[in-house]
């Protein structure tokens, strides 16, 4: 089996389990004929948002906040878990060296991810937006040192 085929198979299985839970606990279901297509689109979106597609300049982890240098954009990201609604939210904000807000966004999804996964989703969200804007000189800042160290350990820029 090719790696792409395995990824799709794995995603279809996950999507099947996810939709099964929605049918049981939320009394919401989809037609089985749309499940594979939904899983394929989900996998395509995941692959598109892979951090290996985005360039970076530096990822900072100092405890104090600072302004980015001239011609550098600073992207802050964070995640939050809402246990009462079995969901999580991720947000990001980008600023220039004069503290002008260049963009901000937030999104909420239904899932019961662990905190590290939520923070990873927040980092991916920030990186994807930077990529979509065409920014290639961005410092990313987040709260989870595991995520920050993982991003720092990459051998090459996010391309």
C-alpha positions in Angstrom: 0.0 0.0 0.0 1.3 3.5 -0.9 1.8 6.0 2.0 -0.9 8.2 0.5 -3.3 5.3 0.3 -2.5 4.4 4.0 -3.1 8.0 5.0 -6.4 8.1 3.3 -7.4 4.7 4.7 -6.5 5.9 8.2 -8.4 9.1 7.7 -11.5 7.3 6.5 -11.4 5.0 9.6 -11.0 8.1 11.8 -13.8 9.9 10.0 -16.0 6.8 10.3 -15.4 6.6 14.1 -16.0 10.4 14.4 -19.3 10.2 12.5 -20.4 7.2 14.5 -19.9 9.2 17.7 -21.9 12.1 16.3 -24.7 9.7 15.4 -24.8 8.2 18.8 -24.2 11.2 21.0 -25.5 14.1 19.0 -28.2 12.3 16.9 -26.6 13.8 13.8 -25.5 11.6 10.9 -24.4 11.9 7.3 -25.0 9.8 4.3 -22.5 7.0 4.1 -21.8 7.8 0.5 -20.3 11.2 1.5 -18.0 9.8 4.2 -15.1 8.9 1.9 -15.2 12.2 0.1 -15.3 14.1 3.3 -12.3 12.1 4.6 -10.4 12.8 1.4 -11.1 16.5 1.6 -10.1 16.5 5.3 -6.8 14.8 4.5 -6.1 17.2 1.6 -6.7 20.1 4.0 -4.4 18.6 6.6 -1.7 18.0 4.0 -2.1 21.6 2.7 -1.7 23.0 6.2 1.3 20.9 7.0 3.9 23.2 8.6 6.5 21.9 6.1 4.9 24.1 3.5 5.4 27.4 5.3 8.6 29.5 5.6 9.8 30.8 8.9 12.4 33.1 10.2 12.6 32.4 13.9 10.5 30.9 16.6 11.0 32.7 19.9 10.3 31.3 23.4 11.4 34.0 25.8 9.2 34.6 28.7 8.9 38.4 28.0 7.0 39.9 25.1 8.9 42.0 22.5 8.4 43.8 19.3 9.6 42.2 16.1 12.4 43.8 14.2 11.8 46.0 11.2 10.2 44.1 8.2 9.5 41.2 10.6 6.0 40.1 11.5 5.2 38.5 14.8 2.6 35.8 15.0 1.2 34.8 18.4 -1.0 31.8 18.7 -2.9 30.0 21.5 -5.5 27.3 22.0 -8.3 26.8 24.6 -10.3 23.8 25.6 -14.0 24.2 26.4 -14.9 21.0 28.3 -18.5 21.9 28.8 -19.1 21.8 25.0 -16.6 19.2 24.1 -14.8 21.7 21.8 -11.7 23.8 21.5 -10.8 27.1 20.1 -7.6 28.4 18.4 -6.6 31.9 17.7 -3.8 33.9 16.2 -2.8 37.5 15.9 0.0 39.1 13.8 1.6 42.4 14.4 4.3 44.5 12.7 7.2 46.3 14.4 5.0 49.2 15.3 2.5 46.9 17.1 -0.1 47.4 14.3 -2.4 44.5 14.0 -2.1 43.0 10.6 -4.5 40.2 11.0 -6.3 38.2 13.7 -8.5 35.1 13.5 -10.2 32.6 15.8 -12.0 29.4 15.2 -13.8 26.8 17.3 -14.2 23.1 16.6 -16.0 20.3 18.3 -13.5 17.7 19.5 -11.9 16.4 22.7 -8.3 16.9 21.8 -5.6 17.0 24.5 -4.1 20.4 25.3 -0.9 19.7 23.3 -2.9 18.8 20.2 -5.0 22.0 20.6 -1.8 24.1 20.9 -0.4 22.3 17.8 -3.6 23.1 15.9 -3.2 26.7 17.0 0.4 26.8 15.7 -0.7 25.2 12.4 -3.6 27.8 12.1 -1.1 30.7 12.6 1.4 29.2 10.1 -1.3 28.5 7.5 -2.6 32.1 7.7 1.0 33.5 7.3 1.5 31.3 4.3 -1.8 32.4 2.8 -0.8 36.0 3.2 2.5 35.4 1.6 4.6 36.4 4.6 8.0 34.7 4.8 9.6 36.7 7.6 7.5 35.8 10.6 8.5 35.0 14.2 6.0 32.7 15.8 5.3 32.8 19.6 3.2 30.3 21.6 2.9 29.0 25.1 3.6 25.3 24.8 7.3 24.6 25.0 6.8 21.2 23.5 5.3 22.7 20.3 7.9 25.5 20.2 10.8 23.1 20.6 9.4 20.8 17.9 9.1 23.7 15.5 12.7 24.8 16.4 14.0 21.3 15.8 13.0 21.2 12.1 16.1 20.9 9.9 14.8 23.2 7.2 12.4 26.2 6.9 8.7 25.6 6.4 8.4 25.2 2.7 
